[in-house]
Amino acid sequence: MKLALLLHLLGVVVWVGGMFFAYMALRPVAATVLEPPQRLMLWTGTFARFFPWVWAAVVLILATGLILIFGRGGFAAVSPYIHVMFLAGIVMMLIFFYIFFMPFSELKRGVATQEWSRAAKALASIRVLVGVNLVLGLLTIAIAKLGPLLG
């Protein structure tokens, strides 16, 4: 159980930490120092390197989350805050799947064909969705810490 918890937390750190860095540090700098074509190419390359890590984190978080839940007797036996965390995680995963298969694909196509407005529209969609996932991730971390204190 301790190994599962460690792996679970490492997956969360990779995913949520990566989103925080991208959203709060890389995005504002890229927007101020790069012209749109270079900025769009930067994001395409950044996501191409980060998203395999997110896929690994998603699998790890889901697998270890289920191990932890069923190690405590299943969904019927765990506290309500665990249910909230699980639901938030599933929503975050679904948002990531959408980002990966829809706007990220559009971003790559737009950059490959140098259709900068198409790529920019896709990047704007990704930005909003990553913002939503970042907030959900941070709230889920808060729930993980505060949930046991609430009962």
MOKA-V538663 format. One record per backbone hydrogen bond with DSSP energy under -0.5 kcal/mol. CO is the residue of the C=O (numbers start at 1). NH is the residue of the N-H. E is the energy in kcal/mol with one decimal. If there is no record, write none. Layout:
# MOKA-V538663
co->{CO:CO}
nh->{NH:NH}
e->{E:E}
This chain:
# MOKA-V538663
co->{1:2:3:4:5:6:7:8:9:10:11:12:12:13:14:15:16:17:18:19:20:21:21:22:25:26:27:28:29:29:30:35:36:37:38:39:40:41:42:43:44:45:46:47:50:50:51:52:53:54:55:56:57:58:59:60:61:62:63:64:65:66:67:68:69:69:70:74:74:79:79:80:81:82:83:84:85:86:87:88:89:90:91:92:93:94:95:96:97:98:99:102:103:104:105:106:107:108:109:110:111:114:115:116:117:118:119:120:121:122:123:124:125:126:127:128:129:130:131:132:133:134:135:136:137:138:139:140:141:142:143:146:146:147:147}
nh->{5:6:7:8:9:10:11:12:13:14:15:16:17:17:18:19:20:21:22:23:24:25:26:27:29:30:31:32:32:33:34:39:40:41:42:43:44:45:46:47:48:49:50:51:53:54:55:56:57:58:59:60:61:62:63:64:65:66:67:68:69:70:71:72:72:74:73:77:78:82:83:84:85:86:87:88:89:90:91:92:93:94:95:96:97:98:99:100:101:102:104:106:107:108:109:110:111:112:113:115:114:116:119:120:121:122:123:124:125:126:127:128:129:130:131:132:133:134:135:136:137:138:139:140:141:142:143:144:145:146:147:149:150:150:151}
e->{-2.3:-2.4:-2.7:-2.4:-2.6:-2.5:-2.2:-2.0:-2.6:-2.4:-2.3:-2.7:-0.7:-1.6:-1.7:-2.2:-2.5:-2.6:-2.6:-2.9:-3.0:-2.1:-2.2:-2.5:-1.3:-3.0:-2.3:-1.0:-0.6:-2.1:-1.7:-2.8:-2.9:-2.1:-2.5:-2.4:-2.1:-2.3:-2.7:-2.9:-2.0:-1.4:-2.5:-3.1:-0.7:-1.7:-2.7:-2.1:-2.6:-3.2:-2.3:-2.6:-3.5:-2.6:-2.6:-2.7:-2.3:-2.3:-2.2:-2.7:-2.4:-3.0:-1.9:-0.6:-1.0:-2.3:-1.1:-1.2:-1.0:-1.3:-1.1:-2.0:-2.4:-2.6:-2.6:-2.7:-2.5:-2.3:-2.5:-2.6:-2.4:-2.5:-2.4:-2.5:-2.8:-2.3:-2.7:-3.1:-2.7:-2.5:-2.7:-2.2:-2.9:-2.5:-2.3:-3.0:-2.4:-2.7:-2.1:-2.5:-0.9:-1.3:-2.3:-2.7:-2.2:-1.9:-2.6:-2.4:-1.7:-2.3:-2.7:-1.9:-2.2:-3.1:-2.1:-2.1:-2.6:-2.8:-2.2:-2.6:-2.8:-2.6:-2.6:-2.4:-2.0:-2.1:-2.6:-2.3:-1.7:-3.2:-2.9:-0.7:-1.2:-0.9:-0.8}
